[in-house]
């Protein structure tokens, strides 16, 4: 007997389930392949490169990997703690710098630099043409005290702005001008005090780079472990799907009724109508369940009666679809050829009409000459 409707529905459900699993696995396989084919990042690159790679990986991988496994969550927590510790160390350095800043701003010659330059009041019409980035101690102090995240992140940023205050004054004012002399003197005093703090700043920067390099390496190893597990799980699931397919195949074979002699004859006749490409595909179907069958040989002797019921039904379905496609293609070609023939006829008719018009024109001209 042919499979009843309940059997067909059951097979369809099984196929849909397998298709869904394969679709998910395909996405996972693509993701794993992209990871292993991408250029590797190593901890041996320069520190600036490490920071750039780390920032880039944060956006791309945090949601996907850092929140999926206990190990990744641990690394995320560790990274957060490390950032908090480094921030505390930097705040301590900034407090040391604040002492230097206070000493400079309290100097008796610091008054010209406490507030922004009064460009309009002093009628300095060319000030903004000479000075690209104005700076003053009041602006620096405000930025140092801000708590909304827009302030200075490290002492080198403050150091650069303090130097800018003096450099601007020295650039705009003549060397003999009092403001120029005051700025130069205070800059020398400031650099002396900065040199005392610089070793601690350099030590902190080196420590931070080492921590970031280690964090990047840990993250890299964690990601590799995560993708290795993904690859392992995918391989296991593919094996499970292969087993499901074999079991489903056996069940389908058991449900297939025996094909009649007339059906086999029609199938054999239909095979001869296939295109060379489709014949090759049909022979591959036969070879799947018959290891001794040479589908690629130049001469193939296919015994329909010797094939299993499963192979015969697969061939029947394949041949039916292949011939249907061939028929559709043939119809399209006939329509195209008919259109070409119609175009040819129309062109010939048009040429005859033009020739007749020309001949009539010549006759008319001769009569007029008479």
Secondary structure, DSSP 8 states (H G I E B T S, - for coil): ----HHHHHHHHHHHHHHHHHHHHHHHHHHHHHHHHHS----TTS-HHHHHHHHHHHHHHHIIIIITTSHHHHHHHHHHHHHHHHHHHHHHHHHHHHHHHHHHHHTSTT-GGGSS---TTTTT-TTHHHH-SS---HHHHHHHHH--SS-S-SSHHHHHHHHHHHHHHHHHHS-TTSHHHHHHHHHHHHHHHHHHHHHHHHHHHHHHHHHHHHHHHHHHHHHHHHHHHHHHHHHHHHHHHHHHHHHHHHHHHHHH-----HHHHHHHHHHHTTS-HHHHHHHHHHHHHT-TT--TTSSS----GGGS-HHHHHHHHHHHHHHHHHHHHHHHHHHHHHHHHHHHHHHHHHHHHHHHHHHHHHHHHHHHHH-
